[in-house]
Amino acid sequence: RRLCIPRARREAYAEFLKSASSGAVAAMTSVAEATVELQRCGAPVEAAVVTRLHSRTFGCLHAWMSCADVPAEVLASNRLFLWAFEALAGAELFDVASDVIVEALRAYDCSQPANLCIVDAVAPRIMNLRPRFEALAPRRDDDDDAFGLARLFCEMGEAYMPLIASPQNARQMLTIVDLELCCARHASRKVAGLALRFFYKLSRAWTKMPEDDEDDPARPGAKAQLHKLLVEPFAQLVDICLRHARRTDDDGTPEEFDRDELALSEEFGRHRQDIADALGDCAFFLGGEGMLEKIGADLARSTAAGTPREMADGLEAGLFALKAIADWVPHAEDRVVPHAVRLLLQLPRDWPATLRAGAGC
């Protein structure tokens, strides 16, 4: 049943929650600290009961952050909120603690000076999780832990996009961009896909920046300076995308791939579309010539060594990438495209997937 509550009453209740938020957060903190103190004193309290209580306390904190506008300066120094980062070390509280941190990233606009204390509290603690993530990076079969950490990294990157896409903070914030590249390198496509979304938003944030004054080319403006800083990260992203574009045994057998690569799975199709979009984002920074240089080098590596199957899959991925950036290829290009055509004419007839990718170019 739907209740019709007057607007004035709703606003008054929201204001009441806001005024009471500091006291409510302090009360939650006291409850969590009391249970920890009981355990420290040797009281007969079951660990499962404590974990359940802490989980509900974090859930309550999350709800107040969502609905009650807890003051930024209160939250940034609150022991319960800061304890959420320590709680990430255990599987029992990882999800609920992550939700609290993500809510802080989303609820407090980093472009507001009053919220910079949240940035100072959150950013270093999330960055400190990188070694743990890198230790999980080689594992492809069990990617849940890596996905949970990557979610925090990418939520931070998206939340702090106004700081990254800013000439005053861009150089300092490049550490976050490097962290997103670390996520993109992960063997799991599910994990890497989170980072691709970040780079899409970064490229769009750059395109929306005001155009520089062209009267003085010797003094590049804010947009040109940021472009210069981001060329190298996006160049690395091209290499990462080319590696992720290749077929794996998880997608299906080589025979299935040769029959019809689009029929392997819906997941493979979505992944390929994400890779194509990411290559387009990279083209904003590298341009057509820069992209062709990267793809040409990848095509050369694919034909230099490896089994026939590896060479076939590598060439197919490179030709797929060439098609993805077709709009950026200069009409007079006379190096990579002709080389790709010559490769296509020399391919064995039992490489149908590679032949189809070449014909699509």
C-alpha positions as CSV (number, residue, x, y, z in Angstrom):
1,R,0.0,0.0,0.0
2,R,1.3,3.4,-0.9
3,L,1.3,6.2,1.7
4,C,0.9,9.8,0.7
5,I,3.1,11.9,3.0
6,P,3.1,15.6,2.6
7,R,6.3,17.1,1.1
8,A,6.8,19.3,4.1
9,R,6.7,16.4,6.5
10,R,9.2,14.4,4.3
11,E,11.6,17.3,4.2
12,A,11.3,17.8,8.0
13,Y,12.0,14.1,8.6
14,A,15.1,14.2,6.3
15,E,16.3,17.3,8.1
16,F,15.8,15.5,11.5
17,L,17.8,12.5,10.2
18,K,20.6,14.8,9.1
19,S,20.8,16.6,12.4
20,A,20.8,13.3,14.3
21,S,23.4,11.6,12.0
22,S,26.5,12.5,14.0
23,G,25.0,11.0,17.2
24,A,23.8,7.9,15.4
25,V,27.2,7.2,13.8
26,A,28.8,7.7,17.2
27,A,26.4,5.2,18.8
28,M,27.1,2.6,16.1
29,T,30.8,3.1,16.6
30,S,30.4,2.6,20.4
31,V,28.5,-0.7,19.8
32,A,31.2,-2.1,17.5
33,E,34.0,-1.0,19.8
34,A,32.3,-2.6,22.8
35,T,32.1,-6.0,21.2
36,V,35.8,-5.8,20.3
37,E,36.6,-4.8,23.9
38,L,34.6,-7.7,25.2
39,Q,36.6,-10.1,23.1
40,R,39.9,-8.5,24.1
41,C,38.9,-9.0,27.8
42,G,38.2,-12.7,27.2
43,A,34.4,-12.6,27.6
44,P,32.6,-15.7,26.3
45,V,31.4,-14.1,23.1
46,E,31.2,-16.3,20.0
47,A,33.1,-15.1,17.0
48,A,30.1,-15.7,14.7
49,V,27.9,-13.5,16.9
50,V,30.5,-10.7,16.8
51,T,30.8,-11.0,13.0
52,R,27.1,-10.8,12.6
53,L,26.8,-7.8,14.9
54,H,29.6,-6.0,13.0
55,S,28.0,-6.8,9.7
56,R,24.7,-5.3,10.8
57,T,26.5,-2.3,12.2
58,F,28.2,-1.7,8.9
59,G,24.8,-2.1,7.2
60,C,23.3,0.5,9.5
61,L,26.2,2.9,8.8
62,H,25.6,2.4,5.0
63,A,21.9,3.3,5.4
64,W,22.7,6.5,7.3
65,M,25.3,7.5,4.8
66,S,22.7,7.0,2.0
67,C,19.8,8.8,3.6
68,A,21.0,11.2,6.2
69,D,23.9,13.2,4.8
70,V,26.4,12.4,7.5
71,P,28.8,15.4,7.7
72,A,32.0,14.7,5.7
73,E,34.3,15.8,8.6
74,V,32.5,13.5,11.0
75,L,32.7,10.4,8.7
76,A,36.3,11.0,7.6
77,S,37.5,10.7,11.2
78,N,35.0,8.1,12.4
79,R,36.6,4.9,13.7
80,L,33.8,2.7,12.5
81,F,34.1,4.0,8.9
82,L,37.9,3.7,8.9
83,W,37.6,0.2,10.4
84,A,35.8,-0.8,7.2
85,F,39.1,-0.8,5.4
86,E,40.6,-3.2,8.0
87,A,37.5,-5.4,7.7
88,L,38.3,-5.9,4.0
89,A,41.1,-8.4,5.1
90,G,38.5,-11.0,6.0
91,A,35.9,-12.7,3.8
92,E,33.1,-12.5,6.4
93,L,32.9,-8.7,6.3
94,F,34.4,-7.9,2.9
95,D,31.1,-7.4,1.0
96,V,29.4,-5.2,3.6
97,A,32.6,-3.2,4.3
98,S,33.0,-2.7,0.5
99,D,29.4,-1.3,0.3
100,V,30.2,1.2,3.0
101,I,33.3,2.4,1.2
102,V,31.6,2.6,-2.2
103,E,28.7,4.6,-0.7
104,A,31.3,7.1,0.6
105,L,32.8,7.4,-2.9
106,R,29.4,8.0,-4.4
107,A,27.8,10.2,-1.8
108,Y,30.5,12.7,-1.3
109,D,31.3,14.8,-4.4
110,C,35.1,15.3,-4.6
111,S,34.7,18.6,-6.4
112,Q,33.2,20.1,-3.2
113,P,36.0,21.5,-1.0
114,A,34.1,20.4,2.2
115,N,34.4,16.7,1.0
116,L,38.1,16.7,0.4
117,C,38.6,15.3,3.9
118,I,36.8,12.1,2.6
119,V,39.2,12.0,-0.4
120,D,42.2,12.2,2.0
121,A,40.8,9.4,4.2
122,V,39.7,7.1,1.4
123,A,42.2,7.4,-1.5
124,P,45.4,6.3,0.3
125,R,43.7,3.4,2.0
126,I,42.3,2.0,-1.3
127,M,45.7,2.5,-3.0
128,N,47.2,0.4,-0.2
129,L,45.1,-2.5,-1.4
130,R,47.1,-2.7,-4.7
131,P,49.7,-5.3,-3.5
132,R,47.0,-7.6,-2.4
133,F,45.3,-7.3,-5.8
134,E,48.5,-7.9,-7.7
135,A,49.0,-11.1,-5.7
136,L,45.7,-12.3,-7.0
137,A,46.3,-11.2,-10.6
138,P,47.6,-14.5,-12.0
139,R,44.6,-16.4,-10.8
140,R,41.9,-16.6,-13.6
141,D,39.8,-19.5,-12.3
142,D,38.9,-17.9,-8.9
143,D,38.4,-14.1,-9.5
144,D,35.9,-13.2,-6.9
145,D,38.4,-11.6,-4.5
146,A,40.1,-9.7,-7.3
147,F,36.7,-8.5,-8.6
148,G,35.8,-7.2,-5.2
149,L,39.1,-5.2,-5.0
150,A,38.8,-4.0,-8.6
151,R,35.3,-2.7,-7.8
152,L,36.8,-0.5,-5.2
153,F,39.6,0.7,-7.5
154,C,37.2,1.5,-10.3
155,E,34.5,3.1,-8.1
156,M,37.3,5.4,-6.7
157,G,38.5,6.2,-10.2
158,E,35.0,7.1,-11.4
159,A,34.2,9.1,-8.3
160,Y,37.4,11.1,-8.5
161,M,37.1,11.7,-12.2
162,P,36.7,15.5,-11.7
163,L,40.1,15.5,-9.9
164,I,41.8,13.3,-12.6
165,A,40.4,15.4,-15.5
166,S,41.8,18.6,-13.9
167,P,45.1,20.2,-14.8
168,Q,45.8,21.1,-11.2
169,N,45.5,17.5,-10.0
170,A,46.1,15.3,-13.0
171,R,49.7,14.5,-12.5
172,Q,49.1,13.5,-8.9
173,M,46.0,11.5,-9.8
174,L,47.9,9.5,-12.5
175,T,48.6,7.0,-9.7
176,I,44.8,6.2,-9.9
177,V,45.0,5.8,-13.7
178,D,47.9,3.4,-13.2
179,L,45.9,1.5,-10.7
180,E,43.1,1.1,-13.3
181,L,45.6,-0.2,-15.8
182,C,46.6,-2.8,-13.2
183,C,43.0,-3.9,-13.1
184,A,42.7,-4.0,-16.9
185,R,45.8,-6.4,-17.0
186,H,44.1,-9.0,-14.9
187,A,43.6,-12.3,-16.6
188,S,39.9,-12.4,-15.9
189,R,37.7,-10.5,-18.4
190,K,35.2,-9.9,-15.6
191,V,37.8,-8.0,-13.6
192,A,39.3,-6.2,-16.6
193,G,35.9,-5.1,-17.8
194,L,35.5,-2.9,-14.8
195,A,38.6,-0.9,-15.8
196,L,37.5,-0.5,-19.4
197,R,34.4,1.4,-18.1
198,F,36.7,3.7,-16.2
199,F,38.8,4.5,-19.3
200,Y,35.6,5.2,-21.3
201,K,34.5,7.7,-18.7
202,L,38.0,9.2,-18.6
203,S,38.0,9.7,-22.4
204,R,34.6,11.3,-22.2
205,A,35.6,13.6,-19.4
206,W,38.5,14.8,-21.5
207,T,36.4,15.5,-24.6
208,K,34.0,17.6,-22.5
209,M,36.7,19.8,-21.2
210,P,36.6,23.4,-22.6
211,E,38.7,23.8,-25.7
212,D,42.1,25.6,-25.3
213,D,42.8,29.0,-26.6
214,E,44.7,28.4,-29.9
215,D,46.1,32.0,-30.1
216,D,49.3,30.9,-28.3
217,P,50.3,27.4,-29.5
218,A,53.6,27.7,-27.5
219,R,51.7,27.6,-24.3
220,P,49.4,24.6,-24.3
221,G,46.2,24.9,-22.3
222,A,44.6,22.6,-19.7
223,K,43.1,20.2,-22.2
224,A,46.3,19.8,-24.2
225,Q,48.3,19.3,-21.0
226,L,46.0,16.5,-19.8
227,H,46.1,14.9,-23.3
228,K,49.9,14.8,-23.1
229,L,49.7,13.1,-19.7
230,L,47.2,10.5,-20.8
231,V,48.8,9.4,-24.1
232,E,51.0,6.8,-22.4
233,P,48.3,5.2,-20.2
234,F,46.0,4.8,-23.2
235,A,49.0,3.4,-25.3
236,Q,49.4,0.8,-22.6
237,L,45.6,0.1,-22.7
238,V,45.9,-0.7,-26.5
239,D,48.4,-3.5,-25.8
240,I,46.1,-4.8,-23.0
241,C,43.0,-4.7,-25.3
242,L,44.9,-6.6,-28.0
243,R,45.8,-9.3,-25.5
244,H,42.3,-9.6,-24.2
245,A,40.8,-9.7,-27.7
246,R,42.2,-13.1,-28.3
247,R,40.2,-16.3,-28.1
248,T,40.8,-18.5,-25.1
249,D,40.0,-22.1,-24.4
250,D,37.2,-20.9,-22.1
251,D,35.4,-19.4,-25.1
252,G,35.2,-22.6,-27.0
253,T,37.2,-25.0,-29.1
254,P,39.2,-23.8,-32.1
255,E,36.8,-25.7,-34.3
256,E,33.8,-23.9,-32.9
257,F,35.7,-20.6,-33.3
258,D,36.5,-21.4,-36.9
259,R,32.9,-22.2,-37.7
260,D,31.5,-18.9,-36.3
261,E,33.2,-16.8,-33.6
262,L,30.0,-14.9,-32.8
263,A,28.2,-18.2,-31.9
264,L,30.7,-19.1,-29.1
265,S,28.7,-17.3,-26.4
266,E,26.9,-14.1,-25.6
267,E,29.7,-13.3,-23.1
268,F,32.3,-13.5,-25.9
269,G,30.3,-11.2,-28.1
270,R,29.8,-8.6,-25.3
271,H,33.5,-8.8,-24.5
272,R,34.5,-8.2,-28.1
273,Q,32.2,-5.1,-28.2
274,D,33.7,-3.8,-25.0
275,I,37.2,-4.2,-26.5
276,A,36.2,-2.4,-29.7
277,D,34.7,0.5,-27.7
278,A,37.9,0.7,-25.6
279,L,40.1,0.8,-28.7
280,G,38.0,3.7,-30.0
281,D,38.6,5.5,-26.7
282,C,42.3,5.0,-27.1
283,A,42.1,6.5,-30.6
284,F,41.1,9.8,-29.1
285,F,44.5,10.1,-27.5
286,L,46.8,8.2,-29.9
287,G,45.1,9.1,-33.2
288,G,44.9,6.8,-36.2
289,E,48.6,6.7,-36.9
290,G,49.4,5.8,-33.3
291,M,46.8,3.1,-33.2
292,L,48.0,1.6,-36.5
293,E,51.5,1.5,-35.2
294,K,50.4,-0.5,-32.1
295,I,48.2,-2.9,-34.1
296,G,50.9,-3.3,-36.7
297,A,53.4,-4.3,-34.1
298,D,50.9,-6.8,-32.7
299,L,50.4,-8.3,-36.1
300,A,54.1,-8.7,-36.5
301,R,54.5,-10.4,-33.2
302,S,51.6,-12.8,-34.0
303,T,53.4,-14.0,-37.1
304,A,56.9,-14.2,-35.6
305,A,56.5,-17.2,-33.3
306,G,54.1,-19.7,-31.8
307,T,52.0,-22.7,-32.9
308,P,49.8,-22.3,-36.0
309,R,46.8,-22.0,-33.7
310,E,48.4,-19.3,-31.6
311,M,49.3,-17.4,-34.8
312,A,45.8,-17.8,-36.2
313,D,44.2,-16.5,-33.0
314,G,46.7,-13.7,-32.7
315,L,46.2,-12.5,-36.3
316,E,42.4,-12.8,-36.0
317,A,42.5,-10.5,-32.9
318,G,44.8,-8.0,-34.6
319,L,42.5,-7.8,-37.7
320,F,39.5,-7.5,-35.4
321,A,41.2,-4.5,-33.8
322,L,42.0,-3.0,-37.2
323,K,38.3,-3.1,-38.1
324,A,37.4,-1.6,-34.7
325,I,39.4,1.6,-35.5
326,A,38.5,1.8,-39.2
327,D,37.1,5.3,-38.8
328,W,40.4,6.5,-37.6
329,V,42.5,5.1,-40.4
330,P,43.8,7.8,-42.8
331,H,42.8,7.2,-46.4
332,A,46.4,7.4,-47.6
333,E,47.8,4.9,-45.0
334,D,50.4,2.9,-46.8
335,R,52.0,0.7,-44.2
336,V,49.9,-1.4,-41.8
337,V,46.7,-1.8,-44.0
338,P,48.7,-3.0,-47.1
339,H,50.7,-5.3,-44.8
340,A,47.5,-6.7,-43.4
341,V,46.1,-7.3,-46.9
342,R,49.3,-9.2,-47.9
343,L,49.0,-11.3,-44.8
344,L,45.4,-12.1,-45.6
345,L,46.4,-13.3,-49.1
346,Q,49.0,-15.6,-47.6
347,L,46.8,-17.2,-44.9
348,P,46.1,-20.9,-45.0
349,R,42.6,-21.8,-46.0
350,D,42.1,-23.8,-42.8
351,W,42.1,-20.5,-40.8
352,P,38.5,-19.5,-41.6
353,A,38.1,-17.2,-38.5
354,T,41.2,-15.2,-39.4
355,L,40.1,-15.0,-43.0
356,R,36.7,-13.7,-42.0
357,A,38.3,-11.1,-39.7
358,G,40.6,-10.0,-42.5
359,A,37.6,-9.7,-45.0
360,G,35.8,-7.6,-42.3
361,C,38.6,-5.0,-42.4
